[in-house]
Amino acid sequence: MAARWLELSVQAEGPVQDTISSFLVEQGSTGVVCRDGSLRAFFADTADPATLKPAVRRYLRGLREIFPDCFVGRTRWRVMAGKNWHDSWRGRFKPQRIGRRLVVMPPWLRPPRDRRHVVVIEPAMAFGTGTHETTRCCLELIDELCAGAAPARALDVGTGSGVLAIAMARLGVGEVLALDNDPVALEAARVNLGLNGVDGAVTLSGTPLGRFRRRFPLVVANIILETLVELAASLNRCVADGGGLILSGLLHEHVPVVLECFPDFRMVRRKDRGEWSSVLLRREP
């Protein structure tokens, strides 16, 4: 292990955290910890600050311009001793009990002694570990929807770590197609599928959503508002008659904007946590 580590702290909220995490992993980060309102990325002492810091600054500036509604605030860099980093980083993760039947946890912890379905996520590659409000609300809605009879098939758009796809497989969905246009995210999801032993139930793909003509009884998308609006026509087409559509990554004021994009759906359930909202819509048969 390196003797010293370079730590970056970034103020950021919502699904944009996953976008920033993806970039930082591509830049060589060996671990990203996402918390409510911020994230921390760690780089080995072999990283070149003279190159890394300007690259991060340019990226975040461009992100603020592209997604003005998503908060991206200040950054802070510091050097920390490597001997304390490993235990400190791992110690931040605890089992997350979500809904009535799920628990999300890192692979080095022992599962709690209850009958919950365990979803194991390797947080070193970031992309969503079940701790943010948007992910938790999505998982709660999935848990509720699958409580009776889980749908035979589901589509996860913007899968990231694969946490939602894995949860659906754990809750009884027989076939899950998980899409992401980021190869780094797909690799993280592939690792997590292996950790959970659901490789047979979940198929990963980098194919754009617009190329799919297949329809699913359940579609889930935990992504930012701009992307949801951009993909609305394709998402509409992928939901079967009477099927469910779970949308997340929304600030409260974004919900009416998104509902206008799905006129053939009625809202069945809405979950609010903090300043974030997730909705379950049902396509009218």
MOBEL-V89441 format. One line per field, one symbol per residue. ss: DSSP state (a for helix, b for strand, c for the rest). burial: + if it has 24 or more other C-alpha atoms within 12 Angstrom, else -. A space follows every 10 residues. Layout:
ss=???
burial=???
This chain:
ss=cccbbbbbbb bbcccaaaaa aaaaaacccc bbbbbccbbb bbbbccccaa aaaaaaaaaa aaaaaacccc cbbbbbbbbb baaaaaaaaa cccccbbbcc cbbbbccccc ccccccbbbb ccaaaccccc ccaaaaaaaa aaaaaccccc ccbbbbbccc ccaaaaaaaa ccccbbbbbc ccaaaaaaaa aaaaaacccc cbbbbcccaa accccbbbbb bbccaaaaaa caaaaaaabb bbbbbbbbbb baaaaaaaaa ccccbbbbbb bbbccbbbbb bbbcc
burial=----++++++ ++++++++++ ++++++++++ ++++++++++ ++++------ -++--++--+ ---------+ ++-------- ----+---+- --+++++++- +++++++--- ------++++ ++++++++++ ++++++++++ ++++++---+ ++++++++++ ++++++++++ ++++++++++ -+++++++++ ++++++-++- ++++++--+- ----++++++ +++++++++- ++-+++++++ --++++++++ +--++--++- ++-++++-++ +++--+++++ +++--
